[in-house]
Amino acid sequence: MAGVDPRMRFLVINAFRIASWLLAIAIVVLSVVPPSLRPESDVPHDLEHFAIFVASGIAFGIGYSRRPGLVAIWLVIFAGAVELAQLAIPGRHARLSDFIVDALAACIGLAMASYVAERSLAQGV
């Protein structure tokens, strides 16, 4: 985003920062509500997890692009914390497979955002 108007860059980064935290809140809420209150879809369970964590990785990756390594560490910790929090919720359970899908998806989203950011910088956009 080097050749972009600084005001536009500021707006885009802040929009992704807001989106990243809204996605994190949505993940927490959907993970800790009782199963009867959780919305269900026809999408496979692992794909639901993958999609929201990839989106989170992209949003955090663009919103906080200066520290991708630190963002990756925090996204993995977040994925683990979400799974562990479910141990305290009656009717919910933590799964190692969910943690693996969530952590990998978040890191894939972050890598995608980093790749796009690098290409944009290389092209002067």
N, C-alpha and C positions, 0 to 999 in steps of 0.2 A: 504494500500500500504506500510505497515511497513517493510515487508521483501523484497521489491523491490529495485533494484539498485537505488540510489538517482538520478542519471542522467536520468534514465528512468522515475522515478516519476516526475521529473522536466519537462521533455518533454510532458508527458501525461497531467499534470495539465495545462501547457501553451497551449497545443493544445485545451483543453476544454475551456480555457479562450478566446482564439481567436474565437473558434466556437460560444461561447455564445454571444460575441459582434457582430459577423457577423449575427447571427440569430436576435439579437435586431435591427440591421440596416435593415435587410430584413423586419422585422415586421413594422418598421417605414415607410420605402419606400412604401411597399404595402398598408399601411393604409392611406397615404396622397396623393398618386397619384390620378389624376382624374379617375373616374370609367371607362372611355373609355380606359385607359392605364393599368388597372389592369388585370392581366391574370385570366382567368376563368377555372375551372375544373368541372368535373362531380361529384366531392365530395361535400357532403352537407356542407353548409356554416359553421355550428357549428363545424363540424368535421375538417374542414380546420383550424379554430381558435384553436381548442383543440390540434391538432397535432403540430402546430408550437410552441405553448406555452408550451406544455409538453416537447418538444425537448429543448426549451430555459431553462426551469426549470432544466432539467437533466444537460445540459451543464454548467449553472451557479452553480448548486449544486455540481458538481465535480470540476469545476474550482476554486470555492471559498468555499470549504467544511468546512473551519474552523469557518464560521459564518452563519450557516443556517437560524437562526432567522432573522438576518439583511438582508440576501439575500431574504427571503420570503417577508419582508416588502417592499423592493425595487422592487421586481417583481410585487407586487400588485399595488404599486404606478405607475410603468411603464405601466401596463395594463390600469389603469385609465387615465393616461396622453395620451396614444395612442388614446383612445376613445374620450377624450375631444379635442384633436388636430383636429379631423375630423369635429368638429363644424365649423372650419374656412375654410374648403375646400368645394367649390361649388360642389354640387352633392354627397357629402359624408355626413354621419350622424352618430352620436354616439348612441349606443344602450346599455342600461343597461344589457340586456341579453348577449351581446358580452363581456362586462366587467366581468360579473360573470363567463362565460365560460373561458375567458382568465386568470383571477386571479386564479380560481380553478385549471385549467390545469397546470399553472406555479407552483403552490404549490404541486400538485400531482407529477410533474416531479422532483421537489426539494426533496420531500419525498422519491421518488424512488432512487434518487442519494444518499441521506443520508443513506437509508437502505442498499444499496449495499456497501457503504463506511464502515459502521459499521460491516457488515458481513465480509468484506475483512480484516479489522483490527482484528476481532475476530479470523479469520483463519490464521493470520500472513502473509497475501498476500500483 
